[in-house]
């Protein structure tokens, strides 16, 4: 079976290698380009305020990687904030960044979903009214919002970079609403930027072929689906099939016309099980 991996280039190769080891014909067609935020001062300011936060929520593994690139020396976890993650990938990235396991909160490994709602069930009881929570997230340079992020906007949400809308970023506004309702203040900082990647003519041809040859697309972000539609705006996806790692991502795949959409948890093991069921 040909499997199309749409993760950012930095993450895609590990999945391609694992899929090939499992006997699949894996192809990397990155649909999101990720890089550090151009303005680093907000991240530096967030680190300067580190001990003031009761928790720091990371929307993705990329948020962890690019935020911790600016980590100061001699950081102490004794009186530091909790670190929140919505899923196992972000949890693993926090461990790789040096965060002690005891300082991390995330949904259980066997949770039905890995998202803000599942995280809130784990952390809501620990929220302290009046003390800020920092949400570390990304910004869409091309102006394409990630449909996997909650889209409700908070008019009263404070921000480390409130004077610059681009530095507020997008994502996890549903969680921010719950925090406000619980009496906690919320701040945002942008650690990375997402872009529509530039494809070669060969990549366009490979994507068009994969729309009709029974390949299985693997989507871990609704933005990837939007970017695919951007690259191939006239392509019919009625014959295409995919595995989506969240109901909102599956909804986005249905919206662009994918004929066959299957749900899976986001771990590689679960995706492999889903692929075996399609063989």
C-alpha positions, 0 to 999 in steps of 0.5 A: 500500500502506498501511504502519503505522509503529510507531516512537516519535513522535519517530522516526516522521515521518521514516519516514512522509515517506520512505514517502510519497515512495516512493509508499506510504500511510503511517500513524504509530501510535506503539507506544512512548512514550520520555522521559528518565529521571526520575532524572538523578543516575545519568547525571551520575555516569556522565559523572563516571566517563567516563574510567574506562570502557573502552567505553560500549555504547548499546542504541539511538539513544534511549539515545544521545540522552538520555545525551548530553543530560547531556554535560558541557562540554569533553569530550575523546575523546583518552583516552575510552572506545570507544562501541559500537552494535548497528546503523546507527541508533545509530551515526548517533545517536552521530555526531550527538552529536559522537562521532568516527567513529574512536571508534565500534564497530558491526557492518559495514553489510552484517552479516546482523544488527544485534544484540549478537551481531554487535557482540560479534564486532567488539569481543570482541578489544579487551575488557580484563579488570578494566576496566568497560564501561558499558551505557546503556539504558532502563527500562520504566515500565509493567513490560513487558519488551522481548522484543528485549532479552536476558532473562537477568538477571545476579545479580552485575552491578554497577550505578551505581544498584544500590540502585534496581532501576528505575534498572538498566533492561532490555536487553543482558544477553547482552552483559553475560554475555560481558563478565563471561566475558571478565573485564570488569566491567559497569555499567548506567545508565538514560538513558530510559524507555519507556511504553505510549503513550495512544491516542485512539479514532481511533487504536484504530479505525485499528489495528483496521482495519489488522489486516484491510485488508492494511496492512503493519505495520513493527516495529523492537521487540518491545515495540511488538508487546507494546504493540499487544496491550495496546491491542487484547487481543481483536483477531485478527491472523490476517489481518494482515501485518508487516515485522520488523527482527530474528528476535526481533521476528518471533518476537514477531509470530508469538506474537501471531498475525500471519498474515504475517511478513517479515524485513528489515534495520532500515534504511529502504532495506531495509524499502522493498525488503521492502515492494516484494516485498509489493506 
